[in-house]
Each structure stands twice: as C-alpha cells, then as structure tokens.
Amino acid sequence: MLPSFFDSVLQLIVRTSTDLPPDVRAAMKHALVAEPAATRSSQALTIIAQNIDLASDAEGAICQDTGMPTFEVKTPVGANQIWMRQQIREAIAEATRRGKLRPNSVDSITGTNSGDNLGPGTPIIHFDQWERDAIEIKLILKGGGCENTNAQYALPVELPHLGRADRTLDGVRKCILHAVWQAQGKGCAPGAVGVCVGGDRTSGYTHAKEQLFRTLDDINPDSRLAEVEASVMAAVNDLEIGTMGFGGKVTLIGCKIGALNRLPASFFVSVAYDCWAFRRLGVELNAQSGAIDAWLYRDPSHPIIPMLDQAGFRRTGTEVALRAPLREADVRALKVGDVVMISGRMFTGRDAVHSHLMKHEPPADLRGSVLYHCGPVVVKEADGGWRVTAAGPTTSIREEPYQGEIIKRYGVRAVIGKGGMGAKTLAALQEHGAVYLNAIGGAAQFYARTIKKVDDVSLLEFGTPEAMWHLEVEDFPAIVTMDAHGNSLHKDVEQESGQHLETIGV
C-alpha cells in the first residue's frame, strides 16, 4: 500500500522546515533592497537573509519554533485516509527525532511535552476528496509567536486610531490594518496575513489560515477582494513598523483574503498572521506508489538562488562588546539603538522557567547573567552531550508578568527576546540596571552558530524547549531596544505607527 508515501511525507516536512519557497524568498529579497543601508531594519534583514541561506545549505530548521504542522490533503475517492493519517503522524515523529522539528506538542492540562509532536489535535490534518487519480499534500508550519498575533473582529467595531469599522469591505480593510499594527514586532515582521470575511468564529479562522496556502504573487479571482488586497498592500507599509518592529519601509509582504457566507447576526473578520519565516510547501504524489510526482510552490530543477552574494552580517565598528557576567556600570552605559556583541555564559528561559523562578530559587547563579527567551532545537550526541541546531528568540511579552520580579530577585542584567516588553519590565530595567535586547526573530540558524557549546541543562523535566539551557556563546549580536534609562524603541514605534494608522486608515 503506497510504499513511498511515508518517505514522501517525511521529505515534505523536512523541506518545509528548512527551505523557504521561491515566492517568499523573492518577497524577502525585495524587502532587503527596499530598506536603506545601515538602518536597524536593514541590519535585521541581512541577518534574516543569511539565516535563510544557512538553513537551506545545512538542512536545518529556519526558525526553532517549527510551529503547529497543518496538512491539507486531497485524495482520490476510495483512498484509505485512516492509514494516511497514521503515516503522516509517524513522519512527524520521525522528523522530530531527526531534529527537523522542535517538540511542540504540550498537554494543555499538565504542561507535559509529548516529545514527538504527537497528541490530541497535533498535528492538524484536513482531508478532502477529489476526482483526480493523484494525492496532493500541502503543509504549513506556523509558529506560536505569529499564532498569538492572530486577530478576530466582530463588525461593527470601534478600532484604536481607525474609528468605526462597519460591515463593509472598507471595514474589512480597517480590521486588517489594525491587526498588522497591533502585531508590531511580536509576529516577526515583515509578515503576511490570510484573511476570512464571514463564516463563524471557527470556520473563519480556518479559512483565513487556508489563504496562506496561496502564493504571494497571485491575484484574487474575486475582483472585489483583489481590490482590498491591493489597497492594504499599498497602504500598510506606510505604517513604518518595519522588520522586527524596528521601524522601516516594509511591514507586510502579502495579504490574501477569502470569504464565506455568514449568519445574519454575525460579521466576523478573521486574520491569520504569519511571520517572514513563511514555511509552506506541497507535493503531488502518485496514487499507486505514494512517490513524489511534482513539488508545489517550487521547481527542484531550478537551483536555489542565494539571498546574499556576500558574507551577511558585517560589523560597522560601533558595536559594543559585552562579556557575561555583566557589570551594572557597563549595562547602564548602553542606550536604545546600540548593537551589542555578547560572549560568555547565557541561560535560556521561556514560560515554564519564568513561572518556576517565581516560586523557587534558580538552578544556577543568575547575578550579572544574560537570560535568553529561547526554546532551542537540540540534539543529543552519542557521548551524552547536547548540540543546539536552531536557537532564535521567542516573543517576550508573555513573560511580562514575571520579568521585572526576576530581574529584581536574581540580578539579571540583560534579557534577550523579540517584540519588546511592557511597562513593568521597563521600570525594573531602570531601577535595577538592566537592558532588553532584541534578537532577530526566526534567525535560528544564524544564532545557533554563535553557540559554541552547551555546558549544562536544568529543568529538563519541562521538555527541551522549556528547559533552562546553560550556553557558551561568542559574538551573539542583538540590538538594545529597552535601556536602563526608561527608553523603549517598541513604545516609540507603536506610538508613531499609530499616528500613521490614523492617516492611512481614512
């Protein structure tokens, strides 16, 4: 029964995780050209471009958050979908074992990580039948950071900076603009949005996500929706949110809209936000063997064109070298906009670690430490040691309820993440002499190469993404976006882009 099916699905998973499709590469290359040289967004895009090349060359995860695997499968009438579902699940587990996917399936009640990306609801597999004698499988890997920036609106609604959004296509346009503005850098801009007009709350989100299977360069067959897509793309980059929310010329690389019928009482606009690491591929399989007959979105006969024709991230001579543990005086000397290069000891800490530290002493001395909001992809070596294969930042705002107290209690001097943090953390940075550093979201291969070794791991019972990893790093680059003087680039960009929103939303 379809002897090549498992291998074909495994190949699809690995390729989706490690190699961006050509339309996304083209959009990101355009963004790189559009940003003026030596700006924060330009520097970030250079790191992103280098990361894309590194991931493809090394067949490593583009972003360490390999997301919630979502499959759309079309089969001939009479195909055994029960068997196919099991084969897809086994391929997911094998890709996880090989380190191509991060273990991301967590029991919602106990918080226990399954370790193999399998569990109730994971992965998501949607089957449909068609009358062709072929099997089509499409896969999208959409990470948690951008998933958290999804939005759903019930029209009519009053929107900050935009006023009332009515039950019209102009109201839909306002909702999309608001969703992109609200995402800021938390969703790893520049991003793309899939949108559904109508449906119910469930079908609306599903259909919005399905729009992300469209290529970025297609034209909507519904001229009314095509006009809204074009209108959004013409206006949204004037928000000047830019890459990672650093300010800049490119905030969105795609807007794709679909529509479903709705109940008379309801008018939902559902927005599925995806990051620049827009991992989406597909295959067409032989219905008798399960072998790959054709790839969707990419042509293997065409060589991959590198994103960069030079070495990538280059130093300007203005970078500030820091070695952990950090001294308070050195940290207080930093200001928003400084680029730092960190060497020495670094600890990872995500949601489980932060919650743990509110109730327990840390498993290591954190005085003067650098705390990295990161859930890496790690591989256990034959000698029992660990190797990090992907290590970009996660969205920091989730740790806002804890971060200020942890800085105060344990003497943390630098927090690294993406998207910025809130007022409580900003106050703690100023009071206790610490800084928030923004790393480039999704640049998992780039940052993995700054990690020279894993010294130890604590709290492994939380699962590999949530454990505290003790790392030795060398020349880890990041940008000071919240300093010890009460300044926040994130707050400034949000306010300025809100003013732009009032102008372009009219």
C-alpha positions as CSV (number, residue, x, y, z in Angstrom):
1,M,0.0,0.0,0.0
2,L,1.7,3.2,-1.3
3,P,5.2,2.0,-0.4
4,S,6.8,5.5,-0.9
5,F,4.1,7.5,1.0
6,F,5.9,7.8,4.3
7,D,9.2,8.8,2.8
8,S,7.5,11.4,0.6
9,V,5.7,13.0,3.6
10,L,8.9,13.0,5.6
11,Q,10.7,14.7,2.7
12,L,7.9,17.3,2.6
13,I,8.2,18.0,6.3
14,V,12.0,18.4,6.2
15,R,11.9,20.6,3.1
16,T,9.2,22.8,4.5
17,S,11.0,23.4,7.8
18,T,14.4,24.2,6.2
19,D,13.8,25.8,2.8
20,L,11.6,28.9,2.1
21,P,9.5,28.7,-1.1
22,P,10.7,30.9,-4.0
23,D,7.8,33.4,-3.7
24,V,8.7,34.1,-0.1
25,R,12.4,34.3,-0.9
26,A,11.6,36.9,-3.6
27,A,9.5,39.0,-1.3
28,M,12.2,39.0,1.4
29,K,14.8,39.9,-1.2
30,H,12.7,42.8,-2.3
31,A,12.4,43.9,1.4
32,L,16.2,43.8,1.7
33,V,16.6,46.1,-1.3
34,A,13.8,48.4,-0.1
35,E,15.4,49.3,3.3
36,P,18.1,51.9,3.3
37,A,21.5,50.6,4.2
38,A,22.8,50.7,7.8
39,T,19.3,51.1,9.3
40,R,18.1,48.8,12.1
41,S,15.7,47.1,9.7
42,S,18.4,46.7,7.1
43,Q,20.7,45.0,9.6
44,A,17.9,42.7,10.7
45,L,17.0,41.8,7.1
46,T,20.7,41.0,6.4
47,I,20.7,38.5,9.3
48,I,17.4,37.1,8.1
49,A,18.8,36.6,4.6
50,Q,21.9,34.9,5.9
51,N,19.7,32.7,8.1
52,I,17.6,31.6,5.1
53,D,20.8,30.6,3.2
54,L,22.3,28.8,6.2
55,A,19.1,26.8,6.8
56,S,18.9,25.7,3.2
57,D,22.6,24.8,3.0
58,A,22.6,22.8,6.3
59,E,19.1,21.5,6.0
60,G,18.4,23.0,9.4
61,A,15.2,24.5,10.8
62,I,14.8,28.1,9.5
63,C,13.2,29.0,12.8
64,Q,13.5,27.0,16.0
65,D,9.7,27.3,16.5
66,T,8.6,24.9,13.9
67,G,5.0,25.6,14.8
68,M,1.8,23.6,14.6
69,P,2.1,21.4,11.5
70,T,-1.1,21.8,9.4
71,F,-1.7,19.5,6.5
72,E,-4.2,19.9,3.7
73,V,-4.7,16.6,1.9
74,K,-6.7,15.8,-1.2
75,T,-7.2,12.1,-2.1
76,P,-8.9,10.1,-4.8
77,V,-12.3,8.6,-4.0
78,G,-11.8,5.3,-2.1
79,A,-8.3,6.2,-0.7
80,N,-7.6,4.9,2.9
81,Q,-7.4,8.2,4.8
82,I,-7.1,6.4,8.2
83,W,-3.9,4.7,7.0
84,M,-2.6,8.0,5.5
85,R,-3.3,9.9,8.8
86,Q,-1.2,7.3,10.7
87,Q,1.6,7.6,8.2
88,I,1.6,11.4,8.4
89,R,1.8,11.2,12.2
90,E,4.7,8.7,12.1
91,A,6.5,11.0,9.6
92,I,6.0,14.0,12.0
93,A,7.5,11.9,14.9
94,E,10.5,10.9,12.7
95,A,11.2,14.5,11.6
96,T,11.1,15.5,15.3
97,R,13.5,12.7,16.2
98,R,15.9,13.9,13.5
99,G,15.8,17.5,14.9
100,K,14.0,19.0,11.8
101,L,11.0,19.8,14.0
102,R,11.1,21.1,17.6
103,P,8.9,19.1,20.1
104,N,6.0,21.5,20.3
105,S,3.0,19.4,21.4
106,V,2.2,20.1,25.0
107,D,-0.6,18.7,27.2
108,S,-2.8,21.7,27.9
109,I,-3.7,20.4,31.4
110,T,-0.4,19.2,32.7
111,G,2.0,21.1,30.6
112,T,3.9,17.9,29.7
113,N,5.6,17.8,26.3
114,S,4.9,14.7,24.3
115,G,8.4,14.8,22.9
116,D,7.4,13.7,19.4
117,N,4.9,16.4,18.3
118,L,2.0,13.9,18.6
119,G,-1.0,14.3,20.8
120,P,-4.7,15.2,20.7
121,G,-5.0,17.8,17.9
122,T,-1.4,17.5,16.9
123,P,-0.6,17.6,14.0
124,I,-3.6,19.1,12.3
125,I,-4.7,17.1,9.2
126,H,-7.6,18.1,7.0
127,F,-8.7,15.6,4.3
128,D,-10.8,16.3,1.2
129,Q,-11.6,14.1,-1.8
130,W,-11.3,15.0,-5.4
131,E,-11.9,13.0,-8.7
132,R,-8.2,13.1,-9.8
133,D,-6.1,10.0,-9.6
134,A,-3.4,11.7,-7.5
135,I,-2.7,12.7,-3.9
136,E,-2.0,16.3,-3.0
137,I,-0.5,17.2,0.3
138,K,0.2,20.8,1.4
139,L,1.9,21.7,4.7
140,I,2.3,24.9,6.6
141,L,4.4,25.4,9.7
142,K,3.1,28.4,11.6
143,G,4.9,29.3,14.8
144,G,3.5,30.3,18.2
145,G,4.7,33.9,18.1
146,C,2.8,34.7,14.9
147,E,-0.1,32.5,16.0
148,N,-0.5,34.7,19.1
149,T,-0.9,37.8,16.9
150,N,-3.9,36.3,15.0
151,A,-7.0,38.5,15.4
152,Q,-10.7,38.2,15.0
153,Y,-13.2,41.1,14.8
154,A,-17.0,41.2,15.1
155,L,-18.2,44.1,13.0
156,P,-19.2,46.8,13.6
157,V,-16.4,47.7,16.0
158,E,-14.5,50.7,17.2
159,L,-10.8,50.4,16.5
160,P,-8.0,52.5,18.0
161,H,-6.6,55.1,15.6
162,L,-9.2,54.0,12.9
163,G,-12.6,54.7,14.3
164,R,-15.6,52.6,13.4
165,A,-15.2,49.6,11.1
166,D,-18.6,48.9,9.5
167,R,-19.9,45.8,7.8
168,T,-18.4,46.8,4.5
169,L,-15.2,46.0,2.6
170,D,-13.8,49.2,3.9
171,G,-14.5,47.9,7.4
172,V,-12.6,44.7,6.5
173,R,-9.7,46.8,5.3
174,K,-9.6,48.7,8.6
175,C,-9.5,45.4,10.5
176,I,-6.6,44.1,8.5
177,L,-4.6,47.3,9.0
178,H,-5.4,47.2,12.8
179,A,-4.3,43.6,13.1
180,V,-0.9,44.4,11.4
181,W,-0.4,47.4,13.5
182,Q,-1.3,45.5,16.7
183,A,1.2,42.7,15.8
184,Q,4.2,45.2,15.7
185,G,7.4,43.2,16.0
186,K,5.8,40.4,18.1
187,G,4.9,38.4,15.0
188,C,8.4,38.7,13.4
189,A,7.6,41.4,10.8
190,P,7.6,41.6,7.8
191,G,4.8,39.2,7.8
192,A,1.9,38.0,5.7
193,V,-1.8,37.8,6.5
194,G,-4.5,35.4,5.5
195,V,-8.0,36.8,6.0
196,C,-11.5,35.4,6.0
197,V,-14.6,37.7,5.7
198,G,-17.6,35.9,7.2
199,G,-18.1,32.4,8.4
200,D,-18.5,31.6,12.1
201,R,-15.7,32.0,14.6
202,T,-14.3,28.6,13.9
203,S,-14.6,28.4,10.1
204,G,-13.4,32.0,9.8
205,Y,-10.1,31.2,11.4
206,T,-9.7,28.0,9.4
207,H,-10.4,29.7,6.1
208,A,-8.1,32.6,7.0
209,K,-5.3,30.2,7.5
210,E,-6.1,28.4,4.3
211,Q,-5.5,31.7,2.4
212,L,-1.8,31.4,3.4
213,F,-1.5,28.5,1.0
214,R,-1.8,30.9,-1.8
215,T,1.4,32.3,-3.4
216,L,2.3,35.9,-2.6
217,D,2.2,36.9,-6.2
218,D,-1.2,35.6,-7.2
219,I,-4.2,37.7,-7.9
220,N,-7.5,37.0,-6.2
221,P,-10.2,35.7,-8.7
222,D,-12.8,37.8,-6.9
223,S,-12.2,41.4,-8.1
224,R,-13.7,42.9,-5.0
225,L,-11.4,41.1,-2.7
226,A,-8.4,41.7,-5.1
227,E,-9.1,45.4,-4.7
228,V,-9.0,45.2,-0.9
229,E,-5.8,43.1,-1.0
230,A,-4.1,45.7,-3.2
231,S,-5.4,48.6,-1.1
232,V,-4.0,47.0,2.1
233,M,-0.6,46.4,0.5
234,A,-0.5,49.9,-0.9
235,A,-1.1,51.4,2.5
236,V,0.3,49.1,5.2
237,N,4.0,49.7,4.6
238,D,3.4,53.4,5.3
239,L,2.9,52.4,8.9
240,E,6.7,52.2,9.1
241,I,6.7,49.4,11.6
242,G,9.5,47.6,9.7
243,T,11.4,44.5,10.3
244,M,11.0,43.2,13.9
245,G,9.2,46.4,14.7
246,F,12.4,48.4,14.5
247,G,10.8,51.0,12.1
248,G,11.3,50.7,8.4
249,K,9.8,50.6,4.9
250,V,8.5,47.0,4.7
251,T,6.0,45.7,7.3
252,L,3.9,43.2,5.2
253,I,4.9,41.0,2.3
254,G,1.4,39.6,1.5
255,C,-2.3,40.0,2.1
256,K,-4.7,37.2,0.9
257,I,-8.4,37.4,1.5
258,G,-11.2,34.8,1.2
259,A,-14.9,34.9,2.0
260,L,-17.5,32.6,3.5
261,N,-21.2,33.0,3.9
262,R,-22.3,34.1,7.4
263,L,-25.3,34.3,9.7
264,P,-27.3,37.5,9.5
265,A,-26.4,38.4,13.1
266,S,-22.6,37.9,12.7
267,F,-20.0,39.6,10.6
268,F,-16.5,38.3,11.6
269,V,-13.2,39.3,10.1
270,S,-10.6,36.7,10.9
271,V,-6.9,37.4,10.4
272,A,-4.2,34.7,10.4
273,Y,-0.8,36.4,10.7
274,D,2.3,34.6,9.5
275,C,5.9,35.7,10.0
276,W,8.7,36.3,7.5
277,A,9.6,32.6,8.0
278,F,6.6,31.7,5.9
279,R,7.1,27.9,5.7
280,R,4.7,26.5,3.2
281,L,5.2,23.7,0.6
282,G,3.3,20.9,-1.1
283,V,3.7,17.8,-3.2
284,E,1.6,15.8,-5.6
285,L,2.0,12.0,-5.1
286,N,1.5,9.1,-7.3
287,A,-1.8,7.4,-6.2
288,Q,-0.4,3.9,-6.7
289,S,3.1,4.3,-5.1
290,G,3.0,7.4,-3.0
291,A,6.2,8.7,-4.7
292,I,6.5,12.4,-5.3
293,D,5.5,13.2,-8.9
294,A,5.7,17.0,-8.5
295,W,6.5,19.7,-6.0
296,L,4.1,22.6,-5.4
297,Y,5.5,26.2,-4.9
298,R,9.0,25.1,-6.0
299,D,10.7,23.5,-9.0
300,P,13.6,21.3,-7.9
301,S,15.1,21.6,-11.4
302,H,15.8,25.3,-10.8
303,P,18.7,25.9,-8.5
304,I,18.2,27.9,-5.3
305,I,19.4,31.4,-5.7
306,P,21.2,32.6,-2.5
307,M,19.6,35.5,-0.7
308,L,23.0,37.2,-0.3
309,D,26.0,37.5,-2.6
310,Q,28.3,38.5,0.3
311,A,29.1,37.3,3.8
312,G,26.0,38.6,5.5
313,F,26.0,40.5,8.8
314,R,29.0,42.9,8.9
315,R,30.3,44.9,11.8
316,T,30.5,48.6,11.5
317,G,33.0,49.2,14.3
318,T,30.3,50.8,16.5
319,E,29.2,47.5,18.1
320,V,29.6,47.2,21.9
321,A,31.4,44.1,23.0
322,L,30.0,42.6,26.3
323,R,31.2,39.5,28.2
324,A,28.9,37.8,30.7
325,P,28.5,38.0,33.6
326,L,27.8,41.7,33.0
327,R,28.6,44.6,35.3
328,E,25.9,47.2,36.2
329,A,28.0,50.1,35.0
330,D,28.5,48.6,31.6
331,V,24.8,47.9,31.2
332,R,23.8,51.4,32.3
333,A,26.1,52.9,29.7
334,L,24.1,51.3,26.9
335,K,21.3,53.2,25.1
336,V,18.5,52.3,22.8
337,G,19.8,51.6,19.3
338,D,23.2,50.2,20.4
339,V,24.2,47.0,18.7
340,V,25.9,44.6,21.2
341,M,28.0,41.5,20.7
342,I,27.7,39.2,23.7
343,S,30.2,36.5,24.6
344,G,30.3,34.2,27.7
345,R,27.6,32.4,29.6
346,M,24.0,32.7,28.6
347,F,20.9,31.0,30.1
348,T,17.7,30.2,28.2
349,G,14.3,30.7,29.9
350,R,10.8,30.6,28.5
351,D,7.3,30.4,30.1
352,A,7.9,27.4,32.3
353,V,11.3,28.7,33.6
354,H,9.8,32.1,34.5
355,S,6.9,30.6,36.3
356,H,9.3,28.3,38.2
357,L,11.6,31.1,39.2
358,M,8.7,33.0,40.9
359,K,8.4,30.1,43.3
360,H,11.8,28.5,43.5
361,E,15.5,29.5,43.6
362,P,17.2,29.4,40.2
363,P,19.3,26.2,39.4
364,A,22.3,28.5,38.6
365,D,23.7,31.8,39.8
366,L,21.9,34.5,37.7
367,R,23.8,37.5,39.1
368,G,25.0,39.5,36.1
369,S,23.5,37.0,33.8
370,V,22.0,37.1,30.3
371,L,18.6,35.5,30.1
372,Y,17.6,34.4,26.6
373,H,13.9,33.9,25.8
374,C,14.5,30.9,23.6
375,G,13.3,27.4,23.2
376,P,16.1,25.8,21.1
377,V,16.1,22.7,18.9
378,V,18.7,20.4,20.5
379,V,20.1,17.1,19.5
380,K,21.6,14.6,22.0
381,E,25.1,13.4,20.9
382,A,26.5,9.9,21.2
383,D,28.7,10.9,24.2
384,G,25.6,12.1,26.1
385,G,26.2,15.8,25.5
386,W,23.9,18.2,23.7
387,R,24.2,20.2,20.5
388,V,22.0,23.2,19.6
389,T,20.8,23.1,16.0
390,A,18.4,26.1,16.0
391,A,18.1,28.9,18.5
392,G,16.2,32.1,17.6
393,P,14.3,34.2,20.2
394,T,10.7,33.7,21.2
395,T,8.1,36.5,21.8
396,S,9.0,38.2,25.1
397,I,5.7,39.8,26.1
398,R,4.4,36.5,27.5
399,E,7.0,36.9,30.3
400,E,5.8,40.4,31.3
401,P,4.0,39.2,34.4
402,Y,7.3,37.8,35.8
403,Q,10.3,39.6,34.2
404,G,10.6,42.6,36.5
405,E,10.5,40.5,39.7
406,I,13.0,38.0,38.3
407,I,15.4,40.9,37.4
408,K,15.0,42.3,40.9
409,R,15.4,39.0,42.8
410,Y,18.3,37.4,40.9
411,G,20.3,40.3,39.5
412,V,19.7,39.5,35.8
413,R,21.5,42.2,33.7
414,A,20.2,41.5,30.2
415,V,17.1,39.9,28.8
416,I,17.1,38.8,25.1
417,G,14.0,38.1,23.1
418,K,11.8,39.6,20.4
419,G,9.0,42.1,20.2
420,G,9.7,44.0,23.3
421,M,8.2,44.0,26.8
422,G,5.8,46.2,28.8
423,A,5.9,49.0,31.4
424,K,6.6,46.7,34.4
425,T,9.8,45.3,32.8
426,L,10.8,48.8,31.6
427,A,10.6,50.1,35.2
428,A,12.6,47.2,36.5
429,L,15.3,47.7,33.9
430,Q,15.7,51.3,35.0
431,E,15.5,50.6,38.8
432,H,17.9,47.7,38.8
433,G,20.3,48.4,35.9
434,A,19.4,46.0,33.2
435,V,18.6,46.1,29.4
436,Y,16.3,44.4,27.0
437,L,18.0,43.2,23.8
438,N,16.1,42.4,20.7
439,A,17.4,39.5,18.7
440,I,16.1,38.8,15.2
441,G,13.1,36.5,15.3
442,G,13.3,33.4,13.2
443,A,17.1,33.6,12.7
444,A,17.6,30.2,14.3
445,Q,20.5,29.0,12.2
446,F,22.3,32.3,12.5
447,Y,22.2,32.4,16.3
448,A,22.9,28.6,16.6
449,R,26.3,29.3,15.1
450,T,27.1,31.7,17.9
451,I,26.6,29.0,20.5
452,K,29.9,27.3,21.0
453,K,28.8,24.6,23.5
454,V,26.1,23.5,25.9
455,D,27.6,23.5,29.4
456,D,24.6,22.1,31.2
457,V,20.8,21.9,31.2
458,S,18.4,22.4,34.1
459,L,14.7,21.7,34.5
460,L,14.7,19.3,31.6
461,E,11.5,17.8,33.0
462,F,9.7,20.8,31.4
463,G,10.7,19.4,27.9
464,T,13.6,20.6,25.7
465,P,12.0,23.8,24.5
466,E,11.1,24.9,28.1
467,A,14.3,23.7,29.9
468,M,17.0,26.1,31.1
469,W,20.0,25.6,28.8
470,H,23.4,26.8,30.0
471,L,25.2,28.0,26.9
472,E,28.6,29.4,26.0
473,V,28.2,32.0,23.2
474,E,30.6,34.1,21.2
475,D,29.7,37.4,19.4
476,F,26.0,37.0,19.7
477,P,24.5,40.2,18.1
478,A,21.4,42.0,19.4
479,I,20.0,45.5,19.5
480,V,19.3,47.4,22.7
481,T,15.6,48.3,22.3
482,M,14.8,49.0,26.0
483,D,17.5,50.6,28.2
484,A,18.2,51.3,31.8
485,H,17.1,55.0,31.3
486,G,13.4,54.4,30.7
487,N,13.6,54.4,26.9
488,S,11.8,51.9,24.7
489,L,12.1,51.7,20.9
490,H,9.0,49.4,20.9
491,K,6.8,52.0,22.7
492,D,8.1,54.8,20.3
493,V,7.4,52.8,17.1
494,E,4.0,51.7,18.4
495,Q,3.1,55.4,19.0
496,E,4.5,56.7,15.7
497,S,2.9,53.9,13.7
498,G,-0.4,54.6,15.4
499,Q,-0.2,58.1,14.2
500,H,0.4,56.8,10.7
501,L,-2.5,54.5,11.0
502,E,-4.9,57.4,11.7
503,T,-3.7,58.9,8.4
504,I,-3.8,55.9,6.1
505,G,-6.9,54.4,7.6
506,V,-9.2,57.2,6.4
